[in-house]
């Protein structure tokens, strides 16, 4: 199977309908947000991305104000992994009001399998970027070979197929200044598709992304689509499985450090090193947090 990536302008292209009826399976933000953290596990091991963040357990996170559930979900520099695994035929909808927007951060809302065989079981990056970026990057990672078909979404060790949203309100300060928005990921045997709806462009009604019966066929073209080559008899679900929702923010790491100069963070902060900046100016990271209004999974 070969992965093709298409970056499309929302609502400008006709997209063939292959959309089943979706019904709610898991509402992570039900019960007035009180049950949210019981549906996730807190990562406390050293991460593989070379970041400076010292990930802590739930007790330490509460004690230090790194998490909160008063009126919405607040997440500082923690890493959460969902306790529920999903497979093909899943629609994940996240209403995000705020995300980290400062130099030195690498935030992500993504999905991966709770296994040690990465990337053989796949990874779907729904929201991810670093430093002061304002254009979201969406990515798909899979193993380099499944059966007789070679998949070209491996590239480097941390590569994959990726697409950048050209809209400057899809990430970081541009996203926050516009009141946030809604991200939707649909995954089935044919494709992984991602939509981003800025706050003032969210389709309304029961069939909208925030409705009780979301219907992607009514939303126009996705922001991006990773899809298999037609006629190869390849099934996307054979390359991606047992995916869990992950939310995290790390400091520096391979991405933020690797783009420190090209993102002009070295110039704007006066620091030649991401690591030195994070260690020396902790007060700047008061804006390094997420605020979620809702997170839901439909099948």
Buried (B, 14 or more C-beta within 10 A) or exposed (E): BBBBBBBBEBEEEEBEEEBBEBEBEBBBBBEEBEEBBEBBBBBEEEBEBBBBBEBBEBEBBBEEEBBBBEEBBBBBBBBBBBEEBBEBBBBBBBBBBBBBBBBBBBBBBBBBBBEEEBBBBBBBBBBBBBBBBBBBBBBBBBBEEBEEBEBBBBEEEEEBBBBBBEBBBBBBBBBBEBEBBBBBBBBBEBBBBBBBBBBEEBBEEEBBBBBEEBBBEBBBBBBBBBBBEEEEEBBBBBBBBBBBBBBBBBBBBBBBBBBBEEBEBBEEBEBEBBBEBBBEBEEBBEBBBBBBBBBBBBB
